[in-house]
């Protein structure tokens, strides 16, 4: 994995622990690894993040029943910091409308950990 971002809080924010200390993008661009000051670390797949996008386009597609069930082979084209609170992920399929707050990414990772732990029983 190659280091992608080193987010640092710039101003007064509500919860500094919500900002990861490190963000790494895998060399194949299919996974994003985040680590927080409390020692929590997680790896999120590009497909999971693409499926979790909450932008207006994806939300509308879900309502209309036209949202894709899978994004096999999803990869990340680029990532941009959005202030102290989020990143914008541009996926290789051209989708670049989703803003992913750090807290939302952490909840996606936590849910993924719980799901994987439950499926191994």
GULUMMAR-903303 format. One record per atom (N, C-alpha, C): y, z, x. Coordinates in steps of 0.1 Angstrom, whole numbers, plus 2048, in hexadecimal, padded with zeros to 3 digits. Example, Ala and Ser with C-alpha at 12.3 -4.5 7.8 and 13.67 -1.06 7.14 Angstrom:
# GULUMMAR-903303
7C784E884;7D384E87B;7DF84E884;7EA847880;7F5847889;80084F881;
# end
This chain:
# GULUMMAR-903303
7F4800808;800800800;80C800809;8167FA804;8237F980C;82D801804;83680980B;840810804;84A8077FE;84D80A7F1;8568017EA;8638087E8;8638147E2;86F81B7DF;86E8297E4;87A82F7E7;87B83D7EA;8868427E2;8838447D5;88E8487CC;8948567D0;8A18567D0;8A98627D3;8B38647C8;8B38707C2;8BE8737B8;8CC8727BE;8D486A7B7;8E28687BB;8EC8737B6;8EB8757A9;8F487E7A3;8ED88A79C;8F488F792;8EF89A78A;8E5895780;8D9898781;8CF894778;8C88A0772;8C289F766;8BC8AA75F;8B18B0767;8A78A976C;89B8AE772;8988A677F;89B8AB78A;8988A5797;8898A3799;8818AC794;8738AB796;86D89F78E;875899785;87088D77E;870880786;877881791;87887579A;86D8767A5;86586B7A6;85B86C7B0;86186C7BE;85A8727C8;85F8727D5;85C8657DC;85185E7D8;84D8527DE;8488487D4;84A83C7D6;8458317CD;83F8267D6;8338237D5;82C8197DE;82680E7D5;8288027D9;8227F77D3;8167F27DB;80A7F07D5;7FF7EB7DD;8027DD7E2;7FC7D97ED;7FE7CC7F3;7FA7C17EA;7F07C37E1;7EC7B97D8;7F57B97CC;7FF7C27CB;8097C37C0;8037C67B2;7F77CC7B2;7F07CF7A6;7F17DE7A2;7F57E77AC;7F67F57A9;8037FB7AF;8078057A8;81380D7AC;80F81B7AE;8128217B9;80E82F7BC;81B8377BD;81B8427B5;82684B7B5;8228597B9;82B8607C0;82886E7C3;8358777C1;8338837BB;83D88C7B8;83D8987C0;84889F7C0;84A8AB7C9;8408B67C6;83A8B67BA;8318C17B6;8238BD7BB;8218B27C2;8148AE7C8;80D8A57BF;8118A27B3;80B8997AA;80C88B7AF;8018847B0;8018767B4;7F986E7AA;7FD8617A8;7F685979F;7F784A7A3;7EE84379F;7EE8347A1;7ED82E793;7F7825791;7F781E784;7F580F786;7EC80977E;7E97FB77F;7F47F3778;7F77E777D;8017DE778;7FD7DB769;7F17D9766;7ED7D6759;7F07E174F;7ED7EE754;7F07F974B;7FF7FA748;8077F8752;8167F8750;81B7ED748;8157E1749;8197D6741;8157D8732;80A7DE730;8057E2722;80E7ED71D;8147F6725;81C801721;82B7FE71F;82E7F1722;83D7EE721;8427F1713;84E7F7713;8547FB706;8617F3703;8627E870A;86E7E0707;86E7DA6F9;87A7D56F5;87B7D06E7;8717C56E4;86F7BC6EE;8667B16EC;8577B66EA;8537BF6F2;8457C46F1;8447CC6E4;84E7D46E1;84D7DC6D5;84C7D36C9;8547C96C8;8547BF6BD;8467B86BC;8407B56C8;8337AE6C8;8287B86C3;82A7C56C6;8207CE6C1;8217CF6B2;82D7D06AC;8307D169E;82A7C4697;82C7B969D;8277AC697;8197AA699;8127B26A1;8047B06A4;8017A56AE;80B7A16B6;8097966BF;80979B6CE;8097A76D0;80A7AD6DE;7FC7AB6E4;7FB7A66F0;7EF7A46F7;7E77B16F8;7DA7B06F7;7D17BB6F9;7CE7BE708;7D07B4710;7CD7B671E;7D77AD726;7DA7B1732;7E27A973B;7DA7A8748;7CE7A2748;7C57A1753;7CC79B75F;7CB7A076B;7D179B776;7E079D778;7E57A676F;7F47A9770;7F77AE77E;8037AA782;8087AE78F;8177B078E;81C7B7798;82B7BA798;8327B17A1;83C7AA79C;8447A17A5;84F7A87AC;8557B27A5;8607B97AC;8637C67A4;8697CF7AA;86D7DC7A4;87B7DF7A8;8837E479E;8917E77A1;8947F579B;89B7FD7A3;89F80A79F;8A9809794;8A881178A;8B281277F;8B8820780;8C3822786;8C982F788;8BF83978E;8C084578A;8B785078E;8AB851786;8AA84A77A;8A084E770;89584476E;896838774;88C82E770;88B82377A;88181A777;88080D77E;87E802774;8827F6778;8807EA770;8757E3778;86A7E0771;85F7D9777;85F7CA773;8607C177C;85E7B3779;8507AF77C;8497AB772;83B7A8773;839799777;82E79577E;82D788782;82C77E777;82978276B;82877975F;83677675A;84177B761;84F77875D;855783754;84D78C74F;852797747;85A7A174F;8677A274C;86F7AB754;8797B374B;8757B673F;87E7BD736;87C7CC735;8717D173B;86D7DF739;8737E8743;87A7F273E;87F7FD747;875809745;87080E750;866818751;86D825757;87182E74E;87683B753;86B84275B;86F84A765;86585176D;85C85A765;86286075B;85A869752;85086174A;853855746;84A84D73F;83E848748;842844754;83784075E;82E84C760;834858762;82B863764;822866758;82786474C;81E866740;81485C73F;81784F743;80C845743;80184974D;80584D759;7FC852763;7F485E75F;7FA867759;7F3873754;7E986F749;7ED867740;7E4862735;7D885B73C;7DB853746;7D084B74C;7C6854753;7CC85F75A;7C3869760;7BA870756;7C087474B;7B887B740;7AD87273B;7B1865738;7A785B733;79C85973C;79F857749;795855753;78C861755;79286D754;78A879755;78087B749;78587773E;77D878731;77286E731;774862737;76A858737;75F85A741;76186374B;757866755;74E871751;750877745;747882740;73B87C73B;
# end
